[in-house]
Amino acid sequence: MADDDIALMLAFKGGDYNSFGILAERHQAMLVRFFYAQGLDWDLAEDLAHDVWAKLFRSRALMFLLRRLRRFS
């Protein structure tokens, strides 16, 4: 993971919501592809990716999960 992503995650954890938007834009496609590769249809993959971002937004402390998700791309 790029140092920039880590800085963005830490900023979001500290309350900078713009940082979350940048991370979501940067990694949305990768997350959708991950779900699609699991055999799901594209629409469901997009829905699940949206659910992940919503849960991460509500749980800022879990932002470091992106590091693990990045390994699957």
C-alpha positions in Angstrom: 0.0 0.0 0.0 1.3 3.4 -0.9 2.4 5.7 1.9 -0.2 8.1 0.6 -3.0 5.7 1.4 -1.7 5.2 4.9 -1.6 9.0 5.4 -5.2 9.2 4.0 -6.4 6.5 6.4 -4.8 8.1 9.4 -6.4 11.5 8.4 -9.8 9.9 8.0 -9.4 8.1 11.3 -8.7 11.6 12.8 -11.9 13.0 11.3 -10.9 14.2 7.8 -13.8 12.9 5.7 -12.3 14.1 2.4 -9.6 11.6 2.9 -12.2 8.8 2.9 -13.6 10.0 -0.4 -10.2 9.9 -2.0 -9.6 6.4 -0.7 -13.0 5.2 -1.9 -12.5 6.6 -5.4 -9.0 5.1 -5.5 -9.9 1.6 -4.4 -13.6 1.2 -5.5 -12.9 -0.5 -8.8 -10.4 -3.0 -7.1 -13.0 -3.9 -4.5 -15.7 -4.5 -7.1 -13.4 -6.6 -9.2 -12.5 -8.6 -6.1 -16.2 -9.5 -5.5 -16.8 -10.1 -9.2 -13.9 -12.5 -9.3 -15.6 -14.5 -6.6 -18.3 -15.4 -9.1 -20.8 -12.8 -8.3 -22.6 -10.8 -11.0 -21.4 -7.2 -11.5 -24.4 -5.5 -9.9 -24.1 -7.5 -6.8 -20.3 -6.9 -6.7 -21.0 -3.2 -6.8 -23.6 -3.4 -4.1 -21.2 -5.4 -1.8 -18.4 -2.9 -2.4 -20.7 -0.1 -1.5 -21.6 -2.0 1.7 -18.0 -2.4 2.6 -17.3 1.4 2.2 -20.4 2.2 4.3 -19.2 -0.1 7.1 -15.7 1.3 6.9 -17.1 4.8 7.1 -19.0 3.9 10.3 -15.9 2.2 11.7 -13.0 4.4 11.0 -10.7 2.3 13.2 -11.1 -0.5 10.7 -9.6 1.4 7.8 -6.5 -0.7 7.9 -8.5 -3.5 6.4 -7.7 -1.9 3.0 -4.1 -3.1 3.4 -5.5 -6.7 3.4 -7.9 -6.1 0.6 -5.1 -4.7 -1.6 -3.4 -8.1 -1.6 -6.3 -9.6 -3.6 -6.1 -7.2 -6.5 
